[in-house]
Amino acid sequence: MAFYLLHNYMDFIRFYNAKDIRVEDIEEPKLVGDDDVKVRVAWAGICGSDLHEYLAGPIIAPGDEPDPLTGQKRPITMGHEFSGVVEEVGSNVKTVKPGDKVAINPLITSGNHDNRLYDMYKGFQFVGLGSDGGFADYTVVDKINVVKVSDDVSLEIAALVEPTAVAMQAIRESEMEFGETVAVFGVGPIGLVNIIAARAAGAKEIFAFDLSEERLAKAKEVGATHVVNSGEVDPNEYIKERYPDGVDRTFEVAGVPVTLEQAIQVTRPRGTVTVVSIFEEPIDFNPMLLTASGVRISSTLAYEDDIFDLTLKMIENNQIDVSPLITDHIELENIVENGFESLSNDKSQAKILVKLSGDK
């Protein structure tokens, strides 16, 4: 992990507790470790995970004790969806050099297993949630977290690699096959990239369910073939009219009990429901919903390194277009009002990007 020596004061977004995020002047991090990379941050996205921390945290952020993997305590500089330009590298860093465009793969694990996603389930953190991240002009991260980006890709789009990789991993976890039918419950930012990922993976039809007409319009824009307001139309009836046995794969991206039950109801026997959302509170769940229906359930949280790299490559090759996700650009000092509060209250918002250097 990176260790910091400090100089030069600048603004950082610091998470203290739920509803307590502050813009603070603290000192600029300095590169000191041989495996460190100092990045001048260009753009940083506000993630649904960030919003959960703002509304109900700490969830992934450290509690009352230092994080066991990073050793850091709150307050933490937030921001784990970000891109930038390499400013400086340690002596052991050979994969990137100053001036390179980069995206940050923020997953932090113990390193005890070759597969970092497997390792994650033994204990994990993220840059920007458990260690200082990208809502700052500069940040210092370990070389393992830095992925070079083609000069042809804008840094605005590179900031969207991380959330898109979450959706790509969800497709892998669902074991979706080409030509299958898909339903997505909840079309906030991650639900939208799940639609994009399912379309890229060859879904025959994609059903999007949400309570917000604004979000459903965006779901249609990014590739959903059916958009349904589940407050007005019963999802189970809508699906069963078209596919009496149910759809093949369903993604639960809303994080509330009713959508988990609905996701199971609309899925065919031996089909799979993949839970992508973060539930802020425990829920009551009857396992007989699965036993009696033959539906399988899986879950996902982050991504394997090859999925992150694949996501970037598909973006670089124009195989997937995530630009429609961007609905606003804001300044760092306005992140609470124009970022977190806007995402909480304005359903037309999908991905809000915070401008740091604004490099292209």
C-alpha positions in Angstrom: 0.0 0.0 0.0 1.0 3.6 -0.5 2.4 5.7 2.4 2.2 9.5 2.2 4.5 12.4 2.8 2.6 15.7 2.4 2.9 19.2 1.0 0.8 21.8 -0.8 -2.8 22.2 0.4 -5.8 21.4 -1.9 -9.4 20.3 -1.7 -10.3 16.7 -0.9 -13.7 15.1 -0.3 -13.7 13.4 3.0 -16.2 10.9 4.4 -16.8 11.0 8.1 -20.2 9.4 8.5 -23.6 9.1 7.0 -24.7 12.6 5.8 -21.3 13.9 6.8 -19.1 14.4 3.8 -16.8 17.5 3.9 -14.7 19.5 1.5 -11.4 19.9 3.3 -8.1 21.5 2.6 -5.4 18.9 3.3 -1.9 18.4 2.0 -1.1 16.9 -1.4 0.1 13.3 -1.2 3.7 12.7 -2.2 5.0 9.6 -3.9 7.3 7.7 -1.5 6.9 4.0 -2.1 8.8 2.0 -4.8 5.5 0.5 -6.0 3.5 3.7 -5.9 1.9 5.6 -8.7 0.9 9.3 -8.3 -2.0 10.2 -10.5 -3.3 13.6 -11.4 -7.0 12.9 -11.3 -9.0 14.0 -14.3 -12.6 12.9 -13.7 -14.3 10.9 -11.0 -17.7 9.4 -11.0 -20.1 9.2 -8.0 -21.0 5.5 -7.5 -24.1 4.0 -6.0 -21.7 2.6 -3.4 -20.6 6.2 -2.6 -24.3 7.1 -2.3 -25.0 4.2 0.1 -22.1 5.4 2.3 -23.5 8.9 2.2 -27.0 7.8 3.1 -26.3 5.0 5.5 -22.6 4.5 6.0 -20.2 3.4 7.1 -20.9 0.2 5.1 -17.7 -0.6 3.2 -15.8 2.4 4.6 -14.0 1.7 7.9 -16.1 1.6 11.1 -14.8 2.7 14.4 -11.5 0.9 14.0 -8.8 1.1 11.3 -9.5 -1.0 8.2 -7.7 -4.3 8.6 -6.4 -4.3 5.0 -5.4 -0.6 4.5 -4.9 0.5 8.1 -6.7 3.7 7.4 -9.4 5.2 9.6 -12.1 7.7 8.8 -12.1 10.3 7.5 -11.4 8.8 4.1 -11.0 10.7 0.8 -13.7 9.2 -1.3 -13.8 8.4 -5.0 -13.2 4.9 -6.6 -14.4 5.5 -10.1 -11.8 7.7 -11.6 -9.3 8.3 -14.3 -6.3 10.5 -14.7 -2.7 11.0 -15.9 0.3 9.5 -14.3 2.4 12.2 -12.6 5.2 10.2 -11.0 6.1 6.5 -10.5 8.1 4.5 -8.0 11.3 2.6 -9.0 9.5 -0.7 -9.3 6.8 0.5 -11.6 7.3 -0.6 -15.2 3.7 -0.8 -16.6 3.0 2.9 -16.7 5.1 6.1 -17.0 4.5 9.8 -16.4 2.1 11.2 -19.0 0.2 8.0 -19.5 -3.6 8.0 -19.3 -4.9 5.6 -16.7 -8.0 4.2 -15.2 -8.0 2.9 -11.7 -9.0 -0.6 -10.7 -9.7 0.2 -7.1 -10.1 -3.4 -5.7 -7.8 -4.0 -2.7 -7.3 -7.6 -1.4 -4.8 -9.4 0.8 -2.9 -10.9 -2.1 -3.1 -14.4 -0.6 -4.7 -15.9 -3.7 -3.9 -15.6 -7.4 -7.5 -14.8 -8.3 -8.1 -11.4 -6.8 -11.9 -11.8 -6.9 -11.6 -15.1 -5.0 -9.2 -13.4 -2.6 -11.8 -10.6 -2.2 -14.3 -12.8 -0.5 -11.7 -13.4 2.2 -11.5 -9.7 2.9 -11.6 -6.7 0.6 -11.5 -2.9 0.3 -11.5 -0.3 -2.4 -9.4 2.7 -3.1 -11.7 5.6 -2.3 -13.7 3.6 0.4 -11.0 2.0 2.5 -8.0 4.1 1.4 -7.8 7.6 0.0 -9.2 7.9 -3.5 -10.0 10.1 -6.4 -12.1 13.0 -5.2 -8.9 15.0 -5.1 -6.5 16.7 -7.5 -3.9 14.0 -6.8 -3.9 10.6 -5.3 -1.3 7.9 -4.7 -2.1 4.3 -5.3 -0.3 0.9 -5.6 0.8 0.0 -9.1 -1.6 -3.0 -9.1 -4.5 -0.6 -9.2 -3.4 1.3 -12.2 -4.4 0.3 -15.8 -3.1 2.1 -18.8 -5.7 3.6 -21.2 -5.3 4.2 -24.9 -4.6 7.7 -26.0 -7.7 7.5 -28.2 -10.1 7.1 -25.2 -11.2 10.2 -23.4 -10.5 10.4 -19.7 -14.2 11.1 -19.1 -15.1 7.7 -20.6 -12.2 6.1 -18.8 -13.8 7.1 -15.5 -16.7 4.8 -16.4 -14.6 1.6 -16.8 -15.0 0.6 -13.1 -18.9 0.7 -12.9 -19.1 -1.0 -16.3 -16.8 -3.8 -15.1 -19.2 -4.4 -12.2 -21.9 -5.1 -14.8 -19.6 -7.2 -17.0 -18.8 -9.4 -13.9 -22.5 -9.7 -13.2 -23.0 -11.1 -16.7 -20.2 -13.7 -16.0 -21.7 -14.6 -12.6 -25.1 -15.2 -14.2 -23.7 -17.6 -16.7 -25.7 -15.9 -19.4 -25.5 -17.4 -22.8 -25.9 -15.8 -26.2 -29.5 -15.4 -27.3 -31.1 -15.6 -23.8 -33.7 -13.3 -22.3 -32.9 -10.9 -19.5 -34.7 -8.8 -16.9 -33.2 -6.0 -14.9 -34.9 -4.7 -11.8 -33.7 -1.2 -10.9 -32.2 1.0 -13.7 -30.1 3.4 -11.8 -26.5 3.8 -13.0 -25.5 0.1 -12.4 -28.8 -1.2 -13.7 -28.1 0.8 -16.9 -24.7 -0.6 -17.4 -26.1 -4.1 -16.8 -28.4 -3.4 -19.8 -25.4 -2.3 -21.8 -23.4 -5.4 -20.8 -26.3 -7.8 -21.4 -26.8 -6.3 -24.9 -23.1 -6.7 -25.6 -23.2 -10.3 -24.4 -26.0 -11.1 -26.9 -29.2 -10.9 -25.0 -32.3 -11.5 -27.2 -34.6 -9.3 -25.3 -34.0 -7.1 -22.2 -36.8 -6.2 -19.8 -36.2 -3.1 -17.6 -38.3 -2.5 -14.5 -38.3 0.6 -12.4 -40.6 3.1 -10.7 -39.1 6.1 -12.5 -40.2 7.1 -16.0 -37.0 9.2 -16.4 -34.8 6.1 -15.6 -36.9 3.9 -17.9 -36.4 6.4 -20.7 -32.7 6.1 -20.2 -32.9 2.3 -20.1 -34.6 2.4 -23.5 -31.9 4.7 -24.8 -29.1 2.3 -23.7 -30.7 -0.9 -25.2 -33.6 -2.2 -23.2 -36.2 -3.7 -25.5 -39.1 -3.4 -23.0 -39.4 -0.7 -20.3 -42.0 -1.2 -17.6 -43.1 0.9 -14.6 -43.4 -1.8 -12.0 -45.6 0.5 -9.9 -48.2 0.4 -12.6 -47.7 -3.0 -14.2 -47.1 -6.3 -12.4 -43.7 -7.5 -13.6 -44.6 -11.2 -13.3 -47.7 -10.8 -15.4 -45.9 -8.8 -18.0 -43.1 -11.3 -18.4 -45.3 -14.4 -18.2 -47.6 -13.0 -21.0 -44.5 -13.1 -23.3 -42.5 -15.9 -21.8 -44.7 -18.3 -19.8 -41.8 -20.0 -18.2 -40.0 -16.8 -17.4 -36.8 -15.2 -18.6 -33.4 -16.9 -18.5 -31.4 -14.4 -16.4 -32.5 -11.7 -14.1 -30.4 -9.0 -12.4 -31.6 -7.4 -9.1 -30.1 -3.9 -9.0 -32.6 -2.1 -6.7 -31.6 -3.4 -3.3 -35.1 -3.7 -1.8 -37.1 -6.8 -0.7 -39.9 -6.5 -3.2 -37.6 -6.4 -6.3 -35.7 -9.5 -5.1 -39.0 -11.4 -4.8 -40.2 -10.1 -8.2 -36.9 -11.1 -9.8 -37.3 -14.7 -8.6 -40.9 -14.7 -9.8 -40.1 -13.7 -13.4 -37.2 -16.2 -13.8 -37.7 -19.6 -15.4 -36.9 -22.8 -13.6 -33.1 -23.4 -13.5 -32.6 -19.8 -14.6 -30.5 -17.4 -12.5 -31.2 -14.3 -10.5 -28.0 -12.4 -9.9 -28.0 -9.9 -7.0 -25.9 -6.9 -8.0 -27.3 -4.3 -5.6 -26.0 -3.4 -2.1 -28.7 -3.8 0.5 -28.4 -1.1 3.2 -30.3 -3.2 5.8 -30.9 -7.0 6.4 -34.2 -8.3 4.9 -36.5 -11.2 5.6 -36.2 -13.8 2.9 -38.0 -17.1 2.5 -35.6 -19.7 0.8 -38.7 -21.6 -0.4 -39.1 -19.0 -3.1 -36.1 -20.7 -4.6 -36.8 -24.2 -3.6 -40.3 -24.2 -5.0 -39.4 -22.5 -8.3 -36.2 -24.1 -9.3 -34.6 -20.6 -9.7 -31.0 -20.3 -8.8 -29.4 -17.2 -7.1 -26.0 -15.8 -7.4 -24.4 -12.5 -6.3 -21.6 -10.2 -7.3 -19.8 -7.2 -5.9 -16.7 -6.3 -7.9 -14.8 -7.9 -10.8 -11.9 -10.1 -11.7 -8.9 -8.3 -13.2 -9.5 -9.8 -16.6 -13.0 -8.5 -16.6 -11.8 -5.0 -15.8 -9.2 -5.3 -18.6 -11.8 -6.7 -21.0 -14.2 -3.9 -20.2 -11.5 -1.3 -21.0 -10.6 -3.1 -24.2 -14.3 -3.2 -25.4 -14.6 0.5 -24.6 -11.4 1.2 -26.5 -12.6 -0.8 -29.5 -16.0 0.9 -29.5 -17.8 -2.4 -28.8 -19.7 -0.8 -26.0 -20.7 2.8 -25.6 -21.1 4.0 -22.1 -21.3 7.8 -22.9 -25.1 7.9 -22.6 -24.7 7.2 -18.9 -23.1 10.7 -18.3 -25.9 13.1 -17.2 -23.9 15.9 -15.5 -20.5 17.4 -14.8 -19.9 19.1 -11.5 -17.2 20.9 -9.6 -15.6 19.2 -6.6 -16.7 21.9 -4.1 -20.3 21.3 -5.1 -20.3 17.5 -4.7 -22.7 17.3 -1.8 -25.5 19.5 -3.2 -25.0 18.8 -6.9 -23.8 15.3 -6.6 -25.0 13.2 -3.6 -28.2 15.1 -3.0 -28.9 15.3 -6.7 -28.5 11.5 -7.2 -30.7 11.0 -4.1 -33.6 13.2 -5.4 -33.4 13.5 -9.1 -34.2 10.3 -10.9 -33.1 11.7 -14.3 -29.5 11.6 -13.1 -27.4 8.5 -14.0 -23.7 9.1 -13.8 -22.5 12.4 -12.5 -18.8 13.1 -13.2 -16.8 15.3 -10.9 -14.3 17.5 -12.7 -10.8 17.5 -11.2 -8.1 18.5 -13.8 -10.6 18.0 -16.6 -7.9 16.5 -18.8 -9.2 14.9 -22.0 
